[in-house]
Structure formats: C-alpha cells, structure tokens
Amino acid sequence: MKHFNFKTLSELERKAEEIGAAHILFEHDPERIKAVLARKVPVGAFTVGNSICIHPMEGCDGTPDGRPDELTWRRYERFARGGAKLVWFEATAICPEGRANPRQLWINQNNAGDYARMLDLITRSHCEQFGTSDDLLVPIQLTHSGRYSVPRKTIASHYGPVDQKTNTPPDYPVITDDELERLEDQYVEAARLAANAGFRALDIKATHGYLIAELLDSKQREGRYGGSIENRTRFARNIMGKIRAALGNRLMLCMRLGCFESVPYTNGAGNVGVPLPYEVPYNYGFGTDADQPLQPDLAEVKQAVALFRESGIELLNVSLGCPYYNPHIGRPFEKPDEGNYEPPEHPLLGVDRHFRVAGELQRTFPDLPMVGTGYSWLQVYSIHAASKNIETGNIRFFGIGRNALAYPEFARDALEKGALEELRVCKTLTFCTFLMRQKHHALGQYPTGCPPFDKSVYGPIIKEARDAKRAPAKG
C-alpha cells in the first residue's frame, strides 16, 4: 500500500494531524532550515560543525579478514564530501565470532592500519570539500552481534517470543558471566586499536538486538549481568570504565542505544505485520511497557542513560526496535523487503514514535547531546521536521541513515538551499535491506547500497542477488 502520496508539505501536515501524529511538526522557511541545521553542537570538549549526522550504515562489503573493501572506501568518501559534520562509522566487530555476516568489518591487529587510512581518507576528503575537518567527528561503532552472530549465535538470555522468532531452542547455552567479563577486555583492545588508528570517538553499540542490547533486555537472567537495571547495564559500564583506565580521555565515549524493543512481529492476514503471541506482563524488552508491550515505557531507559552518563557517555544516538523482528518500528518504510510484512501502522505513526521517545529523552538530559532517528520516510520534508525538532529542543542532531546511501550530498543541499531534491531522496523501498539479507554470495553476503539511486554500482548487484535467490538449489 502506498502511504507517501503528498505533493505539498501542507498535505503531509494535514495527514499527521488527522492520524494523531502530534509530535511531527515542520519548519516552512528554507532560510530558517539552513540556519538551524548549520548550528554548531558542543559535544564534551569538542564542537561539531553542524547539526547533521549520518547514521552508522553498514555496507556488508568488507573482506573476509575484516578490512574495508572497495565499496567501503567509496561509501565513506561520498559521506565525507556530503556535508554532515557527524559521520558515524558503521558497526565494526570486536572479534570474528561477533560478526553479523562474513563481510562485516572487524578491527584487529592485522588490519588496524586500514582503519587509519580509512579515517585519513574521510578527513582529507572532507577538508578538500569544506576547507577544514577540525569540526568533523567520526565515532567508530564497536559491536558484538550476539544472537545474530554467524556462524554461531551468542545469546545473553532466553525469552519466548524472540527465541521463537530466531529459532533458538530452549536448551541453547547462554553466555556465562566469566565469558562476558573476558569480552569486556576484547572491547578494550578494539578501542585501543581504534584510538591508535586516529579515531577520537567510540560508540559502544547497544541496539538492534545485538549482545549489549540483549543484556539490557535480560530481566530474567541470573548473576551479575542480569535482573536489576544496574546489573543489565554492567557490561557496557564495565567496558567504559576499562577503556577510561586503559586510554584515559583519548576517546570520547558515545552510544547508539535501543530505547524501545517492543515485541517480535510476523506476517499476518494480507501480509500485514502482527505481533507474535505474548503474555502480560511482558517481562522482556528494554524500554517496553510490561502491561502494554506495543508501547514504550522510558522509566528504565532513563535510569540506564543516567548510569551511562555517570560512566562517561558524552553523545547518545537514539534508536528503536530490532530490524530482525519488528523493522517497522526502527525504520518506518513504504514497502517491505521481499518476504517481510507490510507495516501494521501508518509510517507517520512510526516517525511520531521516534520523535516522541527521542524528544522525551533529550529534554530529560539536556546536557547530553542526542541524535534523532526516523526521518527518512519523510523524504524531502525530513529537513523541515528536523529543524523544528532542533529548534524546539527536542534533539541536538538530525540523523539520516538510508537516505545517505541514496543521496550522500543531502546535507550540503539542506545547508545551501534549505531544500532537498525530490528525485534523489530515499523512498524507503527497502532494496538496501533486501541486499543485506541475501547470503547466496561466494563470500556469504551481498554488499548493500541503494539500487534505485546508485544504479551503476548496485543495479547489477541486486540483479545478481535476485537471480541467485531464484536459482534452484543444487544437489
């Protein structure tokens, strides 16, 4: 079903009002949009040169040994020249068994020099385009993919609906406290490599159902990493403390935090998404209302953010949902990737949820700059909503993910024109997600990008992926 059929901003405003998306407001004046998005943002002792962020967008195009490959270099040069002053470097595994796919980036002793050269490319390209890179911040996102690691998953706890969705048997072993403690040291070693490569900011990824996010969900887990909010945040806080002890203030600590997990969904009647059956109270799901688990409850999220703030976090990127089992929550879309469900709500309601959650958190922690998410579905009007959110204090940074793949110069156009080009913006048709899910490749993973708007590179790739998917199985 086509939802985005608006010819004017006024039409979109009327639709938002009609369906009760009260947290979506827009700035109409292009000059005001330019001025607001151009605002510098203090982050700790650093000042970021404008209020625009490119989210950590994985390309699934590294080498088997974890190095950036040709398409990785191309993507970050395009991002560097695009105009955003906060370029969040994508998920980079801390160990080979923590990779979500065989081509996910993985920083290690043998390839750390490649990451130094990548960072140099980003800063040089940005400086060539804009005269300086002194106000450009590039946090590297460190991750362990936990339940979604390949070829063997690592789970932090068992919980029914997610176990069902991920085909995890009830006797599957849970990572032990001692194993988690050893993993903390692997995070610290990866952080050391990143610092030596020249990165000055580090994101400890805690979203999308990966290991740290699942620990935040682990209300049923026993031991020192489960149960209470203090225990469930312990792993991330220990990592921060150990990084500070080992590296001092060489790295600014950042976090992309999943603030509302909700419940897993599946394909229902008419291919519309429906929640898997769940019991109330729902004793799972970080940021999830136990009595109404389709709704957020930010009480524990605020407790966790306060604890992370005490541990040294200086920049927070607000994320929602899990792309593996409720993608409409994290990434409101116009069209699902092949085989997935149609959105069970108007995408504007998903955008509204993003703005409502991020706004409440930013107002609760006004001294902690945050990056907002959920803008891509608004297409050319994303910058109108972003500037209004920034101006009213609901967020500090306007974050864009999918649209940066489709339109890497979006920030330059927003800052110079106060407008985006309709023919270039992402239409949230999820071709990028389709590629990310395809595994019939010689390296076990197809690279992902934007086939509609980066046709010369990703057009042939998606054709190959579709042909491989349709090919009959051998043997």
N, C-alpha and C positions, 0 to 999 in steps of 0.2 A: 504493500500500500504506500502510495506517495504522500508524504506529510509536508515536505517543504515545497510549497507552491505559491510563495509570496513574491509579488512584484515590487512591493514597497516596504519600507520599514514600518509604516503605519499599519499595514495589513498584518505584519508579524506582531506588532504591539497589541492589536485587537485580539488576535488569536491567543496570545499569552494571557490577556485579561479574561477572555472567555473561558479558558480551561483552569483558571486559578493559579497560573504560574506567576505569583505575585513578586517573586524575588528577581525576576528578569526585567531590568529597566535599561533604557538606552539613552545615550548622548547623541543628539542630532547634528550638532555643529561640527563640521570637519576640522575647523581651527582648534576647537576645544579638544577634540580627539587627539590631534597631533600634540598639543601641549601636555595633556595628561600622560600619554604614553611615553613622552620624552622625559618624564620626570626621573631624576636620579634616585636610587634607592640605597640608603645605608644598610649594610649587612655586616654586623660586627664592626671590625675596624676597616672594612673595605667599603667602597661605594661603587655600585653597579651603575653603568652609564645610562640606562633607560629602564622602563618598567615592563619589558617584553622578554619572555622566556621561551626557549624551545625545549620541550619535554624530552626525557631520555627515550629516543625512538630506536629500538633495536632493528638492525637490518638483517640479522641471521646470515651474515655474509663474511664471517671471519674464517680463518684457516683452521684445519683440524688441531693445530697446536696452540690456538687461541690468539693468533696475531690478527690485526686489522688487515683485510684484503683490499683488492682494487676498488670494489664498490663502497667499502667503509671509508676509504680515503676520499672518494668522490663526494659522499654524502656530507662529510664534515667540512670539506672545503666550501660546498654550497651553503651549509648552515653558517659558516664563519663569515661569508660575504653577504648574508641575508639581512643583517641589521640588528638582530637581537643581541643584547649585551649579557644575557644569561643563557649560555648554551650548555644544557645539562647532558653530559656524556653518558651514553647508554649503559645498560646493565652489563657488568664485567664480572665474571665468576672469580671466586677466590681460590677455587680448586677444581680439578677436572670433573670430580663426581658431583659438583654443584651446578653443572651447566644444564640449561633447559633444552638445548639442542646441540648437535655436534659441531655447529658453526658459531655458537655464542662466543663472544670474546672472553678471554681468560688470561689475566695478567700473572706472569710467573718470572722466575729468574732468567729464563732463556729468551724472553721476548720483551722485557721491560723497556729496552731501547726503542722498540717500535712505538710504544706509547709515548715516549719522549718526543719522537719525531712527529707523531700524530698531533700532539699538543703544540709543537712548534709550527706545524702546517696551519693549525687553527688560528694561532695568534698572528702569524705572519700574514695570512690571507685577510684576516680582519683588519690588521693595521694598514695593509695596502689599500683597502677599500675605504677606511674611515679615518685614517691618519694616526690612530693610536689603538693599542689594545690594553692600555693601562686600566681601563674601566670595564674590561671583559672578564667575566667569571665563568670558569668551566669546571663544575664539580664532576668528579668521576663517580659513578654509581657502582658500589660493590654489592655482590649478591651471592646467595646460595639458593638454588631453586627448589630445595626441599622436596615436597610431594611431586613436583613437576620436573625433577631432575631425570636425566637419561644417562645410561640405560636403566638405572635402578633408582627408585624414589627413596627419599628420606622423609619420614613423617614425624611430626612433633607430638601428635596425639591422634586418637581415633574419635571421629564424630560422624554419626549415622549418615545424614544426607550427603555430606561431602565424600565419605567413604563410598557410598553408593554411586555417586556421580563419577568418581575416579576409579571404580572397580578395585577398591582396596579391601582385601579380606580382613575379617576381624582379628585374625591372629598375626597380621603383619607386624614385624617388630618396630617399636618406637625408639627413636634415637635416645640414648641414655644421657644422664646429666654429665657424666665424665666425657662422653663424646662431644657434647655441646661445649664443654669447657675447653677441649682441645681445638674445636673450631674457632673459638674466640681468638686464639693465637694465630690461626691462619688468616683471619680478617686483619689482624695487626700486621702480619708480614706483607699482605697485599697492600695495605695502607702505606707501609714503608716503601715498597716498590713504586707506588703512585707518587709519593712525595719526592722520591729521588728522580722520578721522571719529569718533575716540574709542576705537577698539579698542586694547587693551593687550597682546594676544597674537595671534600669527600662526602658522598651520600651513602648512608647505611640503609639499604633498601628494605622497606618494611611494608610491602603492599602486594596485591595481586596473588595472594595465596601462597607465596613463597615462604621459606623457612621462618624468617623473623615474623612475618605476618601470621603464620600459623601458630607460632609461640604466643603471640598476643591473643589468639583465639582460645588458647589451651586452658580453659577454665576447669576441665576435668582431669588435667594432668597432675600427677603427684610429684613431689620432690621440689627442689629449689627453683625450677623454671616453670612451674605451673600453679594454677589455683588463684592466688591473690594477684592484684594488678602489679604489686611490687615484684612478685616472682615472674610474672609473664613479661615484664619489661627488663628483667635482669640480664638476659643475654645481650641485648642491644646496649644496655648501660655499661655492662662489663667491657664490651668492645670499645666503647667510647673512653672509658677510664684507662684501659690498657694502651689505647692509641695516644692519649694525652701523656701517659707515663713514658712511653717509648719515644714520642716525637715532639713533645711539648706543644707549642702553638704553630707548628709548621703547616698544619691542615685545619681549615675551617670545617667544622662538623655540620653536616646537613642530613636531612632525612626526607624521603618520599614515603608518606605514611598513609596506609589504607584506613580510612576513618569510618567506614560503614561496609561490613562484609555482606549482610543480608543472608539469603538462603540460595541454594542451587536451584536453577530453573531447567526445564526440559521442554521439548516440543509437544504442544497440546493440539486441540482441535483447530483445524485451519492453519496449522503450523505456527500458531501464536504461542509464545512462551508462557508456561505455567510453573509455579513453584513445585518442586518435589514435595511429597507429603512430609510434614514436620509436626512435632509435638510442642505444646505450650505448657509450661515455659520453655522457651528455646534457649538452652544453656550453652550455646555456641555463638560464634560470630562477634568479633570485636566491633564495637560501635552499634550493635544491633539491639533493639528493644526486645527483651525476653518475652513480653506478652504480646507484642505486635511485631514479629521479626521482619516484616516487609518495610518497617520504618526505622530510621536511625534513632539512637539514644547516645548522646555525646558525653554523658557523665564520665564514663571510664576513659574515653578518649582524652578528655580534658585532664584527668588525673595522669594519664600517660604522658601527655605533652608537657605537663609541669615537671614530671620526673626527667624527661629527656632534656628539658630546658636546664634543669639543675646539673645535668651531666655534660652540658656544653653545646647543645644544638643551637645554631645561630640562624638557620634557614630551614623552613618546612615547606614541602610540596604536598598539597592536599589531594589525595586520591580516594576513589570509591570503588567498591565491587571487586570481582575477580573475573578476568576475561575468560577463564576456563569454564565457569559455570553460571555466570549472570552478566554477560557482556553489555546488556542494555543499560546497566547501572553505571558502569565505569565509562562507557563510550556510547552515548546516545547516537543511534545510527538510522539512516534512511532505509538501508537494505542490508539484511544479514549476509554474512559469508555463507557459501554453499553448504547446506546441511544443517545450518543453525536456525534458530527460531526467529519469527517476526517479533518486533518489540511488543510487549504486553501493555504498553502505555504510550501516549503521545511523547515523542522525543523531547518536546519542550518541558515536560514534567521531569524528565531526567536531568536536563540542563538546570532547571529550577532547583532540584535537589542538590546538585553540585554547588550552586551559588549559595543556597541556604546553609549548608554544612560549613563551607569554607568561610562564609561571612561570620557565622557564629564563633568559629574558632579564632579568626583574625581579631574580632572585637574582644574576645576573652583574653587574648595575648597580644595586645597592641605593640609591645616592644619586640615581638618575634615576627620578622617579615615572612609572609607566606605567598606561595604560588598557587593560583587558582587553575582549575581544570574544567573540562566540559564545554568548551567554546566552539569546537569545530563544526558541530551541527548547525550553528547559526550562520555559517558561510560568510558572505560579505558583511553581515551585521555583527560578527563576533567582536570587532573592534569597538563598535558602538556600545555593546554591553560591557566590554572590558573597561573602557574608560569610565563608564558610570560606576562600576564596582570599585575601581581605584579611587575615584573622586569622593565617593561616599565612605571610604574607609573600610570597605568590605574585603579588601585584598590589597596586597602591595604589588604583586606581579601578575600579569596576564600571560598564562601559559598555553601554548599551542603544540599539539602533537602531530596527528595525521596531516593536518594542513601544511606542516613544514615539509613533509615529503612531497606533497603535490605542488607546493608554491613556496620554495625556500626564501624568496625575496619579499614575503608578505610583510615583514617588519619594516623594511625600507619604504614600501608603498604606504603603510599606515602612518609612518612618521613624516613622510614627504607630502602625501596627498590627503591624508585623513580618510582614505578610502581604499578598498581592495578591488581587484579586477574580478568580476563575476565569472568570467570564462576560465579563471585559473584556480579558484578556491576548491578545496576538497568538498565533494558532495556526499561524503560518508557512505559510500557504496561498498566498503569493506573488502576491496580487492587486495589491499595490503594484508589484511588478516587471513584471507584465503591463502595467499602465498606462504605466510608464516606457518600455517597448519599443514603444508604439503611436505611429505617426507620421502617421496619416491625419487630421490636425487642420489647421484653417485656418492655424495658426501653426507647423505642422510637428512638434508634440509635444503629447501629452496630459499634463495635470498628474497627479501621482501622490499617493496617500494611502491610507487604509485603508477600502475599501468595506464590509467586514463590520461594523466598529465605529465608523465615521464615515459612516453611511449617508446622512444628509440631504444631505451635500455630495458624497461620492464615489460613492454609488449611481447617481445619474443620469449621472455622468461615465463610469463603467465600462460602463453600458448603451450610451451613445453610442459609446464606443470599440469595443465588440463589434459593434454594428450597422455601423459604418464598416468594420471589418475584413471583415465578411461581404458587404458591398455589392459587386456586380460592378464590375470596372474599366470606366471609360468609354473610348469610342473604340475 
